[in-house]
Amino acid sequence: MTTPMPFDAGTKLMSEVTAAVEAAGVTLRDRYTPQARGVSLDEVVAEIHANDDAVLDVLREPLLRARPGSRWAEDELAGGALPAGEWWVVDPAEGNINHVHGMEEWAVTATLVRDNQPVLTVVHLPLTGDTYTAVAGGGAHFNGHPLKVSAKTGLDAALVGTGQARPGESARTFRRIGDSVTAMLVDGLVVRVSVPATMQLIHVAAGRMDAFWQFSDVRSGLVAGALLVSEAGGTVTDLAGETWNTGSRDFLASAPGIHGAALKTLSPIV
């Protein structure tokens, strides 16, 4: 992803979006327990939907009010390009599967997408109170401090990661994930395979990890991290090396010093 044209968000819009996301985070935190909830598939899915519904009730109206004329992307697991204009792409419980299993890697995210490029994002981690923000052309920040991607130049020293975007992907996608992990285990240093995507992408933006890739176009898991990484100085493309947007079929975000090597490892995997 090339950095979009600078977006004049204004401090008021960022403040309103941050307040809305952090308020939603309180709702999600209050629903959290360190024990897993649900035994059968139906029970687990019901818990996931209950989290989503509770947080969306807090999040939707303030975001639409903060940006008059913006629209709401309803399906958080949807992929592909959006119609022209400004859209809120939100994940009310990014890492919902972790939340309902009593694990700690989950967040609330809200990203304003303009003409299929993310231009403003807020990612809030309710358990720690940490907030990541980015504005196109305005940099990326962690609790108000600037973010910068890794300076690494060798894939052999890189900590990289990938993960499953959603249940029920095709057998071909699952095979590509496995093949890519094998290839990166050979060419990289250490490979993480986990969910959700945003939690790995904030580590790339902060320089704690060096690359993340995904064989999916699920918007809600990628738009926030794509903007954070690019605004922190990273490189974001598809796996053919072309500029990434919400219509792209796959995704790679990395430190610029290893991006070419990562593409060389991953692009042959079909």
Buried (B, 14 or more C-beta within 10 A) or exposed (E): BEBBEEBEBEEEBBEBBBEBBBBBBBBBBEBBEEEEBBEEEEEBEBBBEBBBEBBBEBBBEBBBEBBEEBBEBEEBBBBEEBEEEBBBBBBBBBBBBBBBBEBBBBBBBBBBBBBBBBBBBBBBBBBEEEBBBBBBBBBBBBEEEEBBBBEBEEBEEBBBBBBBBBEEBEEEBEEBBEBBBEBBEEBBBEBBBBBBBBBBBBBBBBBEBBBBBBBBBBBBBBBBBBBBBBBBBBBBBBBEBEEBBBEBEBBBBBBBBBBEBBBEBBBEBE
